[in-house]
């Protein structure tokens, strides 16, 4: 399988070390309805977070999803779950900690969470893990404090009111909207200053303004 390097060339996943792949990379995929690619990179909305690991010289991603909870999957499988550009490039960005001294322990913590159920309540300390919570709980400093910031969650829509979509979502689980609880999300995490971007699997949209993004399930596999 070939993916874009941000220019006319392409690469095979097998050439991982040449391209700077290293365990502990944090991946941010986009997976929502189609949007026009005339927007800037900062406007992209990321839906999940995955952690890259290596086992037996193969690359895998640990991720938490609504169906299987925290699971491990091949990198190629993970990439096919993201939205893609019109020319079938996964809209996924790879970032890593600027200070990599915490990565080894973070990977072990991430592995220990495999098998945990998905956290549909988006609450802390309930033995379930949602997407960005996987990274938040795993990436700790030497005093076991989270490296990533958490923020109060308000689940607001563009009018500033609690979103009807979220009200309906939590009602389906017989839960109140956890307004004011602290949590994380992929977009805030992707913009955290402790990370630096090291790779992306798609062209800059502003370089190819004719492109449009579309969902992964619309691509030809």
Residue, then its C-alpha position, 0 to 999 in steps of 0.5 A: x500500500x502506498x501513501x502520500x508524503x505531502x509531495x509527488x513521491x510516495x512510500x511503502x510502510x516498510x520504509x518506516x525508519x527512513x521516514x522517522x517512524x518510532x514507537x510512541x508516535x501519536x496519530x490523529x485521524x479525521x473521520x466525519x462528514x465530507x468537508x471541502x479542502x479549501x479550509x486550512x489545516x487548523x480547521x480539520x476536526x480530528x475524531x480519535x487518537x492512536x498510539x504507534x507501537x512496534x511488535x516483531x518488526x511490524x507497526x501497530x496502533x493502539x486505539x479505543x473505539x466504540x465497538x471493540x474498546x481499546x484494541x490493537x490493529x495494524x497501522x494499515x488497518x488504522x489508516x483505512x478507518x480515517x477519512x481520505x482525500x479525493x485521491x485516497x490519501x488518509x487524512x491522518x497526522x503523526x505527532x510525537x512528544x518533544x521530550x521523548x524520555x517518557x515514551x517507553x513507559x507511556x507505551x507500556x501503560x497504553x498496552x496495559x489498557x488493551x481490552x478496556x471497554x469504550x467509555x460512552x459516558x466520557x467520565x474519568x476513573x470509571x474503568x472505561x477508556x474513550x479515544x483521547x483518554x487512552x493517551x491522557x491516561x498513558x502519557x505521564x511524567x515521572x511523578x505520574x501526572x498527565x503530560x496532556x492538559x484536560x479541560x472542562x467539557x461543556x458540549x456546546x453547539x455554535x449558539x453556546x447552548x448544550x448541543x441537542x446532539x449530545x443531549x440525545x446521545x447521553x439520554x440514549x445511555x440514561x446519562x446526564x450530559x457531564x457538563x463541567x467535568x474535566x476531559x480531553x478531546x483529539x483536537x485540543x490534544x493535537x494542538x498541545x504544545x508538548x507535541x511536534x508534527x513529524x509526518x502526515x499521510x496526505x497533501x496540504x489541502x491549500x496546495x491542492x484546492x480542488x481536492x475534497x475530503x470524504x469518508x473512509x467508507x466511500x473509498x474503493x478498497 
